[in-house]
Structure formats: C-alpha cells, structure tokens
Amino acid sequence: MENADKPANTEAAITQPRDNWWTQLIRYAKSKMDERAAKKQKEPPTDRAAGVAARATVWIAIFTLVSVAVSVFTFVILRRQLKEMHDGGVDTHTLAQQAVTQTNLLRQQVVGAQAAVLKVSRSFDIEGFVFGLTNIRDVDATEVYIRIVMTPIILPNTVMSTSPVVHEVRLQRIEKDNPFAQRWPIPWPIQREAQEGWPGKRTVKIDGEYSYQDGFGTKMSGTFCDVWLPILNIVTKRENATVGGSVPCDGIENTIRDILASKHEADTEKKKNSPN
C-alpha cells in the first residue's frame, strides 16, 4: 500500500513568458543585420565596390539637391531684402528732400522777418553830399562798406573834366536805432541857382555803392548815381515848378532837354504876355 503521507507529484510545467513587441522588434532587426552582414561577407569585392559607388552617388545627388534648394531660398531672401532696402532708400530720400525743403522755407521766413535791412538816405547840394544808412531790423548789419566817388563833369554829356575824389568807409556793424550818416564837402564850386544859361557847362556827379552782410550769411549791395543841376523856376499858365537840384544820372540828357523845353515854353509865354 502506498504511503498516504507522500506528497503527490504536483510539479507542473512552467509556462515561459511571451516576449513583448519591443523585444521582438529588436530581435528582428538584429537578425536582419546579421543576415546582411553575412551576405556582405559573401559578396565578391567588385559587387561590394559597386554598392559603395552607388550609395555615394545617391548621397551626392541628395547633397546637390539640398544645395540647389538652399541657393534658391537664399536668392529669394536676398532679392526681397534688396527690394525692401531700395524701397526704404526711396522713402528716406523723399523724407530727406522734404526735410530740406521745410528747412529752407523756415530759413526764408526767419530771414525775411529778421535779417538786417539798411535803408539808404542821401542829399546833394552845393554844401556837400550826405549819405546815410538806417537798420530797420533787430539783427545787426555787419561788414558794411561804402564808396563815394565825386567827379567834375561837362554837361550835357557828363564827360569827366578832371580826376575824381574817392571816399571809402568801412564799418563793423550798424545796429537798429543807431544809424550811420556822413557828409562830404564838394571839392569844386557849383551853382545853386541859374536862370540864364541853365544848366551851365560844368557840375559834379556822385557815384556811390554800398554793401553789408544781413546777419544770415547773405551779402546785400546797392548802387546809385546823382548829378547836381542848378535850381530853376518855371512859371507857365499850366504850372509853377522848381526843377533841378539832385537828379538821377540815368537819362540826364533827356532830363535836361525836357527842362529846357519847359523853360522855352515859359519864356515864350512870358514874352506874349509882356506889354511891350
């Protein structure tokens, strides 16, 4: 009889755990690599070299395509940047021109309102010639230059009869409310009045010029010319006029002719009205 205390044979077959998908993938990859390595070892050298050359050709083709793609992309980017730079340059040039125009306009307004302006005054008689400059603006006139030329002349053609006398004046500045004026005597005798033989044969001509800086870098200048003619009274039915004195040089011959014509008219009228 069998021993009842003897344990029954309960040993059961141990079930092996199934491999997961990751382990199977690794094993598959390893088997393929082993298979490929074994295949390469069996390849003849010529086939192996041909395979290397083929793979190199593929990589060169890929590299070339990538290089072309990068070049095209770079060209597009650079072209876009160049266009933006050009557009920006055009805008900047336009803005610069507008700024210059605005600055010039503002400067013109300031200069027009504040730049020094010298008003000329002059008088001419037998006692001498007086010339004056008055600044009517707040900005000082600087580097003032005055030149007066006195010339004895023969009428009516104003031909010079002897050497002129020249006077020059240089001033650092002329301020507002502080005018300049100076008188120069006439070096030769001239007639104050003349009724008979008007205008005579000899008199004096004054040529003058002046210049100054207006305080904004602009040089201003002017000229003038006067001739002394003896004072003459003309009385007719139409007028009672005093002519002569200081007259402009321009058209002096016409001035003398017109005055003589008026004088002749007055003399003729006077003779007609005379009792004798």
DRENGU-387669 format. One line per field, with one value per residue: x, y, z of N, C-alpha, C in turn. Coordinates in steps of 0.001 Angstrom, whole numbers, plus 500000, padded with zeros to 6 digits. Each point is the difference from the previous one (the first is absolute). Layout:
REM DRENGU-387669
n.x	c(X  ...) .
n.y	c(Y  ...) .
n.z	c(Z  ...) .
ca.x	c(X  ...) .
ca.y	c(Y  ...) .
ca.z	c(Z  ...) .
c.x	c(X  ...) .
c.y	c(Y  ...) .
c.z	c(Z  ...) .
END
This chain:
REM DRENGU-387669
n.x	c(500863  499578  501126  498994  501125  500353  500638  498857  500323  500197  501223  499769  499732  501209  499044  500711  500445  498946  500822  500333  499254  500493  499934  498798  499758  500573  499369  498906  500229  500287  498915  499308  500501  499788  498770  499847  500490  499280  498964  500359  500155  498850  499742  500130  501264  499791  499141  500885  500972  499256  499738  501284  500344  499071  500373  501272  499593  499301  501004  500797  499075  499863  501335  500059  498959  500563  501174  499380  499349  501136  500622  498976  499949  501332  499895  498967  500661  501152  499259  499333  501137  500513  498842  499997  501311  499679  498894  500739  500943  499019  499428  501207  500240  498771  500165  501207  499447  499005  500935  500743  498902  499621  501261  500066  498778  500345  501132  499295  499142  500991  500668  498830  499899  501221  500309  501235  499354  500861  499352  500060  500736  499722  500851  499754  500877  500043  499435  499473  500501  498765  500595  498864  500187  498757  500308  499062  500984  499658  500234  501224  500201  500759  501310  499662  499773  500594  499658  500523  499625  500710  499285  500879  498884  499992  499051  499063  501206  500133  500782  500880  500092  500042  501058  499356  499167  500707  498857  500648  499009  500586  498883  500264  499130  498732  499740  498921  499344  500994  499365  500451  500743  500365  500644  500104  500892  499428  500986  498962  500088  498747  499134  499495  499945  499203  499741  501084  500030  498781  500639  500552  501308  500142  500116  499373  500566  499055  501000  499075  500607  499244  500466  499370  500306  498974  501085  499688  501166  499081  500725  499638  499560  500490  499520  500583  499381  500530  499322  500810  498727  500395  499505  498853  499457  498947  499544  498916  499066  500713  501153  500350  501124  500599  500930  500718  501151  499837  500482  499298  501092  499206  500196  501202  500396  499151  500483  501234  499790  499360  500967  500907  499287  499875  501309  500184  499153  500613  501166  499536  499434  501148  500631  499114  500208  501163  499836  501286) .
n.y	c(498810  500938  500721  500103  500079  499153  501127  500390  499486  501183  499544  501127  499839  500625  500934  499962  501156  500538  500082  501247  500997  500721  498897  499744  501313  500009  498891  500555  501171  499322  499228  501121  500632  498929  499921  501359  499923  498893  500714  501105  499140  499546  501381  499909  500304  499515  499047  499744  500128  499219  499275  500060  499764  499037  499598  500064  499395  499171  499885  499859  499181  499382  499973  499608  499159  499600  499947  499416  499222  499834  499804  499246  499395  499889  499652  499234  499567  499833  499447  499337  499674  499708  499416  499398  499695  499604  499324  499461  499736  499632  499314  499544  499801  499486  499304  499650  499809  499359  499378  499835  499643  499253  499543  499885  499467  499240  499705  499833  499344  499330  499735  499677  499424  499466  499594  500463  501167  500511  501022  500402  500976  500962  500965  500896  500899  501317  499694  498987  498802  499669  498960  499306  499129  499515  499273  499404  499118  498942  499225  499996  501088  499108  500230  501155  500197  501200  500315  501198  500210  501090  500313  500957  500457  499787  500921  499382  499713  500736  500666  499153  501038  499336  499650  498876  500208  499070  499635  499356  499211  499484  499326  499705  500926  499863  500465  499352  501067  499598  500902  499845  501105  500457  501155  500083  500953  500847  499352  500118  501256  500036  500245  500834  501187  499891  501227  500687  499482  499678  498894  500758  500101  500361  498784  499337  498842  499357  499129  499140  499260  498996  499340  498873  499362  499219  499354  499583  500634  500949  500233  501155  500556  501197  500687  501161  500948  501130  500935  500982  500464  501151  500552  499668  501243  499233  501146  499217  500083  499004  500592  499815  499676  499297  500068  498906  500333  499059  499534  498902  499262  498954  500110  500369  499535  498975  499878  500236  499170  499170  500226  499902  498931  499620  500230  499421  499056  499992  500028  499121  499312  500127  499754  499020  499768  500226  501171  499838) .
n.z	c(500000  499197  500284  500916  500871  499022  499887  499446  498836  500646  499618  499685  498741  500116  499938  498862  500550  499384  498922  500484  499442  501048  500808  499493  500100  501213  500333  499471  500596  501160  499773  499670  501035  500777  499474  500152  501257  500192  499479  500733  500998  499475  500021  498698  499982  498791  500477  500978  499096  499189  501083  500366  498713  499987  501218  499581  498851  500758  500863  498929  499435  501181  500155  498707  500180  501136  499369  498961  500852  500691  498834  499560  501151  499961  498701  500326  501077  499319  499038  500930  500614  498778  499706  501212  499772  498747  500381  500979  499037  499167  501012  500331  498685  499889  501125  499503  498794  500594  500726  498893  499309  501038  500069  498662  500048  501048  499363  498873  500766  500613  498855  499403  501210  500014  498778  500156  500046  499138  500512  498719  500472  499118  500092  499026  500443  499892  501141  499326  500161  500398  500610  500116  500996  499967  501074  499274  500172  500763  498934  500522  499246  499392  500168  500524  498695  499968  498741  500138  498741  500197  498906  499679  499434  498686  500051  499284  499490  501094  499152  500521  500833  501134  500720  500297  501025  500650  500595  500960  500393  501077  500243  501273  500406  499622  501208  500401  499569  499218  499245  498763  500101  498814  500162  498645  500159  499163  499375  499163  499607  500446  499021  500869  499387  498947  499613  499820  498816  500503  500386  499095  500120  501268  500504  500968  499767  500682  499964  500390  500894  500428  501050  500370  501119  499626  500481  498764  499812  499826  498904  500542  498874  499700  498974  499739  499336  500424  499361  500283  499926  499544  501098  499400  499961  499754  499427  499869  499030  499552  500279  501247  499371  500935  499110  499712  500534  500902  498861  499679  499968  500221  498721  500448  498832  500164  501253  499591  499005  500859  500912  499056  499623  501273  500146  498831  500393  501175  499380  499131  500978  500658  498860  499810  501294  499438  500697  500013) .
ca.x	c(499137  500791  500024  499013  500584  500901  499310  499748  500884  499239  500854  499346  500895  500091  499693  500948  499298  500087  500758  499172  500230  501290  501031  499887  500513  501452  500498  499828  501003  501314  500131  500201  501351  500903  499822  500631  501449  500447  499902  501107  501257  500041  500048  501344  500481  499488  498634  500064  500439  498894  499007  500508  499906  498592  499550  500649  499296  498718  500255  500411  498793  499225  500721  499835  498635  499914  500754  499199  498858  500502  500366  498764  499398  500840  499778  498685  500110  500827  499254  498987  500687  500456  498828  499644  501011  499785  498801  500354  500868  499164  499247  500939  500362  498847  499920  501114  499662  498957  500626  500786  499050  499413  501037  500200  498831  500090  501102  499548  499078  500768  500815  499120  499459  500997  501283  500259  499655  500472  499327  500944  499574  501075  499648  501078  499857  501301  500798  500615  499186  499744  499556  499636  499440  499239  499595  498610  499750  500665  501313  500989  500682  501447  500922  499409  500971  499422  500959  499439  500899  499575  500665  499577  499612  499555  498650  498977  500396  500591  501383  500848  500890  501249  500030  498994  500394  499370  499861  499633  499673  499775  499424  499832  498575  499008  498942  498706  499899  501308  500313  501250  499856  501226  499953  501271  499882  500275  501316  499997  498828  498860  498966  498786  498882  500377  498842  500521  501068  499819  500516  501426  500876  500721  499365  500628  499257  500309  499768  500129  499670  500063  499724  500007  499502  498692  499915  499690  500941  499713  500549  499085  500743  499226  500749  499212  500739  499273  500648  499445  499603  499570  498562  499371  498560  499251  498639  499120  498595  499705  500745  501020  500841  501433  500682  501428  500472  500590  499179  500695  500870  499360  499154  500260  499863  498562  499506  500404  499237  498612  499957  500226  498770  499043  500494  499740  498558  499736  500547  499142  498740  500291  500143  498687  499240  500717  499368  500779) .
ca.y	c(501190  501213  500892  501058  501318  500436  501051  499692  500725  501204  500835  500345  500627  501474  500692  501073  501270  500382  501251  501156  500451  500687  498975  499365  500929  500014  498735  500003  500898  499394  498899  500574  500531  498844  499422  500901  499916  498741  500112  500829  499251  499076  500725  500177  501393  500901  500395  500890  501315  500591  500476  501228  501084  500354  500775  501320  500783  500428  501079  501198  500564  500630  501214  500993  500528  500868  501223  500809  500527  501069  501138  500656  500653  501167  501004  500618  500851  501172  500868  500691  500997  501073  500814  500773  501047  501010  500763  500821  501083  500991  500715  500846  501128  500909  500686  500953  501147  500758  500691  501121  501022  500618  500810  501199  500868  500606  500976  501164  500749  500667  501047  501059  500759  500492  500387  501441  500744  501377  500981  501029  501394  500823  501356  500535  501410  500646  499913  498681  498800  499266  498630  499353  498648  499730  498600  499943  498675  499757  499399  500994  499918  499951  500159  501058  500686  501124  500647  501183  500568  501319  500239  501185  499597  501017  499731  499081  498607  499518  499578  500371  501119  499825  498759  499961  499846  498771  499842  498638  499803  498608  499913  498638  499683  501056  499448  500654  501250  500662  500146  500628  501116  500788  501036  500318  501256  499933  500639  501009  500873  499729  501018  499606  500357  500611  500248  500206  499072  498715  499688  500270  499045  499087  499647  498862  498735  499132  498552  499347  498590  499551  498581  499551  498660  500159  499240  498606  499527  500530  501335  500922  501112  500940  501079  501178  501032  501270  501155  501265  500981  501240  500114  500861  500206  500056  500466  500094  499928  498633  499571  500829  498890  500166  498815  499981  499404  498675  499169  498753  500036  499338  500865  501398  500811  500188  500892  501369  500400  500264  501231  501115  500177  500686  501365  500718  500266  501067  501250  500424  500484  501263  501048  500317  500750  501229  501178  500467) .
ca.z	c(500000  499848  501151  499801  500308  498937  499204  498581  499046  499566  499133  498713  499012  500161  498730  499702  499643  498587  499755  499597  498613  499899  499938  498692  498997  500114  499465  498551  499431  500150  499036  498675  499932  499901  498677  499024  500176  499432  498548  499540  500072  498885  498736  499410  500133  498946  500343  501165  499542  499243  500969  500625  499013  499826  501176  499938  498986  500581  500967  499244  499398  501081  500404  498926  500071  501184  499713  499075  500750  500868  499153  499557  501173  500314  498963  500239  501194  499679  499082  500802  500817  499119  499659  501180  500176  498958  500364  501161  499543  499318  501026  500737  499132  499958  501289  500084  499162  500685  501140  499462  499550  501184  500638  499186  500162  501325  499972  499248  500841  501047  499372  499544  501125  500940  499400  499972  498789  500109  499163  499577  499895  499457  499570  499186  499674  499797  501228  500110  499771  501244  499769  501253  500012  501214  500127  500453  500576  501286  499777  499585  498708  500254  498867  499175  499152  499261  499115  499368  498994  499527  498722  499246  498648  499043  499525  500513  499774  501269  499789  501130  499674  500742  500787  501072  501397  500492  501448  500384  501412  500409  501344  500489  500085  500199  500831  499929  500770  500062  498573  499562  499057  499855  498973  499353  499244  498563  499807  498940  500104  499124  500092  500719  499146  498722  499157  498645  499635  500712  501346  500081  499332  500904  501267  500692  500047  501153  499867  501305  500173  501390  500196  501403  500296  500642  501243  499694  498998  498664  499753  499340  499413  499203  499361  499649  499278  499981  499378  500464  498994  500658  500211  499003  500188  498743  500266  498826  500387  500449  501176  500649  500452  500282  499483  500240  501233  499822  499110  499655  498820  498861  499191  500322  498789  499771  501048  499640  498815  500381  500795  499079  499221  500878  500182  498757  499984  500965  499475  498887  500593  500686  498986  499455  500997  500356  499398  498855) .
c.x	c(500880  499859  499080  500580  500899  499279  499883  500907  499195  500810  499310  500998  499947  499801  500965  499226  500255  500769  499038  500438  501353  501134  499986  500578  501530  500586  499901  501071  501382  500195  500234  501420  501005  499935  500712  501522  500548  499982  501156  501313  500135  500088  501429  500416  499434  498587  499994  500403  498898  498924  500426  499876  498564  499498  500614  499298  498680  500208  500438  498782  499160  500640  499835  498619  499832  500718  499224  498830  500425  500356  498770  499358  500780  499782  498671  500059  500784  499267  498929  500625  500483  498849  499583  500992  499813  498787  500276  500891  499212  499227  500914  500402  498864  499865  501102  499707  498934  500573  500799  499081  499399  501006  500242  498848  500044  501092  499577  499050  500738  500810  499121  499486  501072  501294  500123  499628  500409  499272  500966  499331  501183  499464  501235  499684  501399  500888  500651  499015  499898  499450  499733  499426  499313  499540  498592  499644  500812  501413  500960  500465  501498  500778  499464  501109  499277  501103  499297  501056  499402  500800  499490  499744  499601  498632  499892  500402  500656  501405  500858  500983  501332  499873  498977  500646  499199  500004  499541  499772  499764  499533  499849  498538  499173  498821  498688  499994  501357  500510  501367  499671  501308  499846  501403  499821  500318  501308  499999  498751  498914  498940  498798  498766  500531  498744  500432  501164  499925  500242  501472  500792  500613  499186  500726  499048  500467  499639  500204  499657  500132  499685  500062  499521  498715  499842  499683  500860  499752  500551  498996  500799  499070  500903  499054  500903  499128  500843  499337  499720  499546  498476  499423  498507  499341  498553  499264  498555  499650  500682  500909  500929  501413  500691  501486  500312  500669  499057  500785  500843  499330  499076  500220  499844  498534  499403  500316  499178  498560  499891  500203  498767  498945  500408  499716  498514  499661  500502  499117  498687  500190  500115  498651  499176  500660  499327  500752  499948) .
c.y	c(501214  500879  501154  501353  500515  501019  499586  500830  501144  500891  500186  500674  501509  500644  501154  501277  500345  501317  501116  500462  500666  499003  499317  500900  500013  498718  499963  500858  499370  498868  500525  500533  498861  499387  500841  499930  498720  500047  500819  499239  499055  500723  500063  501468  500933  500462  500956  501414  500707  500532  501280  501184  500458  500831  501399  500899  500530  501154  501295  500673  500714  501322  501116  500620  500937  501323  500927  500638  501150  501240  500766  500762  501263  501120  500730  500955  501266  500962  500784  501084  501178  500920  500863  501132  501114  500864  500906  501154  501086  500813  500948  501212  501017  500779  501037  501246  500863  500778  501205  501131  500739  500907  501284  500982  500712  501054  501265  500851  500772  501155  501168  500870  500672  500500  501518  500579  501452  500878  501156  501372  500807  501368  500626  501469  500613  499908  498633  498881  499230  498626  499344  498612  499773  498549  499944  498639  499830  499447  501057  499736  500079  500166  501035  500718  501063  500630  501132  500589  501312  500351  501299  499621  501227  499592  500324  498528  499345  499442  500504  501090  499919  498771  500046  499928  498825  499995  498560  499926  498512  499996  498535  499592  501275  499368  500742  501208  500667  500200  500630  501136  500771  500966  500246  501310  499789  500746  501128  500865  499618  501064  499472  500252  500612  500163  500173  499035  498653  498837  500357  498892  498957  499752  498792  498806  499192  498566  499357  498522  499639  498505  499673  498554  500122  499229  498544  499492  500495  501407  500813  501188  500893  501067  501164  500988  501249  501070  501273  500898  501260  500084  501045  500080  500178  500346  500124  500006  498632  499627  501097  499015  500467  498706  500126  499406  498669  499141  498728  500144  499394  500980  501472  500891  500261  500950  501459  500493  500358  501300  501220  500263  500731  501452  500842  500349  501136  501338  500531  500576  501340  501152  500409  500858  501321  501199  500481  498976) .
c.z	c(500000  501223  499731  500225  498912  499133  498563  499120  499388  499082  498658  499081  500139  498635  499804  499623  498543  499872  499594  498606  499836  499861  498644  498904  500014  499400  498468  499332  500072  498998  498590  499839  499872  498608  498946  500111  499398  498486  499440  500004  498815  498646  499468  500091  498950  500301  501169  499581  499230  500933  500672  499055  499806  501159  499997  498986  500534  500970  499309  499376  501049  500419  498951  500047  501185  499750  499073  500723  500908  499191  499537  501146  500374  499001  500213  501185  499689  499063  500751  500866  499169  499615  501178  500240  498981  500328  501177  499624  499305  501009  500769  499185  499926  501288  500147  499173  500651  501174  499533  499561  501181  500693  499226  500148  501341  500043  499262  500830  501087  499428  499577  501130  500845  499361  499924  498643  500224  498987  499731  500027  499479  499589  499365  499715  499925  501240  500175  499713  501309  499644  501343  499794  501341  499986  500582  500609  501284  499829  499472  498573  500260  498700  499004  499238  499185  499150  499256  499055  499503  498749  499376  498546  499176  499474  498514  499932  501211  499798  501160  499571  500728  500881  501132  501371  500566  501523  500277  501504  500229  501448  500399  500019  500073  500725  499758  500933  500200  498572  499773  499046  499968  498831  499471  499207  498524  499728  498967  500129  498994  500251  500781  499134  498710  499170  498544  499746  500703  499032  500175  499320  500927  501264  500584  499999  501214  499640  501363  499950  501470  500039  501482  500067  500817  501306  499795  498842  498590  499875  499210  499484  499208  499417  499745  499262  499903  499334  500529  498795  500728  500081  499055  500296  498647  500329  498675  500493  500579  501309  500524  500694  500277  499591  500284  501360  499721  499173  499662  498736  498770  499278  500251  498770  499679  501040  499660  498810  500360  500803  499104  499142  500827  500215  498757  499897  500953  499494  498870  500513  500668  498999  499412  500939  500381  499296  498771  498877) .
END
